[in-house]
Amino acid sequence: VGRKERVDAKSGMPLRNDVAAWMGALGIGEFELFVGGRDPVGVQGVAGEVPAIVVGANIKSPLSARARAAVAREAFALRRGTTIVRLRDEATIASIAIAACNLCELRLDAPNFAILGDVQRQLGKAMSRKVKKMIPEICQEMVARRSDVVQFSQASQRSLDRVAALAGGDAALVLCDVLGVARGELRRAVSASPRADRLLRFVLSPTYLQLRAQLGMGVR
């Protein structure tokens, strides 16, 4: 997407207002909205000093349950800095954390992934001076805590799943997206997925209903 797809904050466009409500609820005031991209029903957060949300051309106001789930998920990911966990595999995410520590001359106790060298080269070239000044404190904390970066990736994915289920009110929609299957194939796919099992346990818990009530979304 580019300038032509950008929606001005002063446009009063209902879709932007819908997205702004979720961004604001998660503590993000300033953001950019783009309507377009390759996936007409896609929703993708783009991290940056001013975060952005890209929604497909078929995403309309009022937001459907599926779109609501996706927008809330991306807003939460932007707020927590975990957008990448939906875009890259666990080995790559872990390698980014390890490489960041290496660039700070700190050693994070973690497996030596085959892609680590390539990730570290790319990360070193991509990081701005501002980021290089900011990351040593974060890396020191990771090393001190002996963080398990693979477990972090998995836990972050589960958090995004829970937020999407809360916003959409339909765990099946989230599971179809997570597992990449049609609704009629869920029974087979869910039985083989620990991630799906964790989401279903959450949706069937009292916490899910309490959070839905706190959000003013009632119970479905």
Salt bridges, closest charged atoms under 4 A:
ASP8 OD2 - ARG6 NH1 3.81
GLU32 OE1 - ARG6 NE 2.77
GLU49 OE2 - LYS130 NZ 3.64
GLU74 OE2 - ARG73 NE 2.82
GLU74 OE2 - ARG86 NH1 2.84
ASP118 OD1 - ARG121 NH2 3.72
GLU141 OE2 - ARG145 NH2 2.89
ASP161 OD2 - ARG195 NE 2.71
ASP170 OD2 - ARG183 NH2 3.19
ASP177 OD2 - ARG73 NH1 3.09
ASP197 OD2 - ARG201 NE 2.81
